[in-house]
Amino acid sequence: MDYHLALSAISPPASSSPETLDELFSPVFFDLANSKTVTYNSSVIHQDVEASDTTGGIIWESGYLLTTYLLSLPLATFSSKYLLDTGSGPGLLGIALASCFPLAGVTVSECEQVRLRER
């Protein structure tokens, strides 16, 4: 399944209850988390929807909402800034901001979860 992400396509109503927001966003988040690829602009983001030993394989709701919020800010907010996204998963935030703002640079990182010692 392929998912084409249009971050500006969904905006919550002016006065919304938690139930209204859940009805509005639940289908989007379900499709987003269960798609093997997510297309944003011309970038294709590959997700690991089968990952059971890590949380970094998919775009999480919080990443989607943070990206949506940051893209709503004025262009000057990010002019010549450097973005460091730690725990970026498949990298939606970095990809979206790099494609929409004149950033000085972008670094996204996701590390493999390693158990340091057994209990």
C-alpha positions in Angstrom: 0.0 0.0 0.0 1.3 3.5 -0.9 0.2 6.6 1.0 0.5 10.1 -0.4 0.8 12.5 2.4 -0.7 16.0 2.0 0.0 17.6 5.4 -2.1 20.7 4.6 -5.1 18.6 3.6 -6.4 18.0 7.1 -6.9 20.7 9.6 -8.9 20.5 12.8 -12.2 22.4 13.2 -11.9 25.7 15.2 -13.8 24.3 18.2 -13.1 20.6 18.5 -13.6 18.1 21.2 -11.3 15.1 21.7 -14.0 12.9 20.0 -14.1 15.2 16.9 -10.3 15.2 16.6 -10.2 11.4 17.0 -12.8 11.0 14.2 -10.8 13.4 12.0 -7.3 12.0 12.5 -7.8 8.3 13.3 -8.2 7.2 9.6 -5.2 9.3 8.6 -3.0 7.9 11.3 -4.1 4.3 10.6 -3.2 4.7 6.9 0.0 6.5 7.7 1.3 3.8 10.1 0.3 0.9 7.9 1.7 2.0 4.6 4.9 0.5 3.3 5.8 3.8 1.6 4.7 7.4 2.3 5.1 10.0 -0.4 5.6 13.6 0.6 6.2 16.1 -2.3 8.5 14.0 -4.5 10.2 12.2 -1.6 9.3 8.6 -1.0 9.7 7.5 2.6 10.0 3.7 3.2 8.5 2.4 6.5 9.2 -0.9 8.2 5.6 -1.7 9.2 6.7 -5.3 10.2 9.2 -4.1 12.8 8.5 -5.6 16.2 11.8 -4.8 18.0 11.9 -1.1 17.4 9.6 1.9 17.3 11.6 3.8 14.6 10.2 2.0 11.6 7.1 4.1 11.0 5.9 7.7 11.1 4.3 8.3 14.4 1.3 10.6 15.0 3.4 13.0 17.0 5.9 13.3 14.1 3.1 14.0 11.7 1.5 16.6 14.0 4.9 18.3 14.8 5.7 18.4 11.0 2.3 19.9 10.3 2.7 22.6 13.0 6.3 23.5 11.9 5.3 23.8 8.3 2.6 26.3 9.3 5.2 28.7 10.7 6.4 31.7 8.6 9.3 31.0 6.2 11.7 33.3 8.2 11.4 31.1 11.3 13.8 28.6 9.7 15.9 30.8 7.5 19.5 29.7 7.7 18.8 27.4 10.7 20.3 24.0 11.1 17.9 21.1 12.0 18.9 18.1 14.1 16.1 15.5 14.4 17.1 12.8 16.8 14.9 9.6 16.9 13.7 10.6 13.4 12.4 7.2 12.4 11.9 7.2 8.6 12.7 11.0 8.6 9.4 12.7 7.7 10.3 15.9 9.8 13.7 16.4 8.3 12.6 15.6 4.7 9.5 17.9 4.9 11.4 20.9 6.5 14.4 20.5 4.1 12.0 20.6 1.1 10.0 23.6 2.3 12.5 25.9 4.1 15.9 27.3 3.2 17.7 25.5 5.9 21.5 25.7 6.5 21.5 21.9 6.9 19.5 18.9 8.1 20.7 15.9 10.1 18.2 13.1 10.9 19.3 10.2 13.1 17.8 6.9 14.1 19.9 4.3 15.9 19.3 0.7 16.4 18.0 -0.3 19.8 20.7 -2.2 21.6 20.2 -3.9 25.0 23.4 -3.2 27.0 22.9 -5.8 29.6 20.4 -8.4 30.7 18.7 -8.0 34.0 
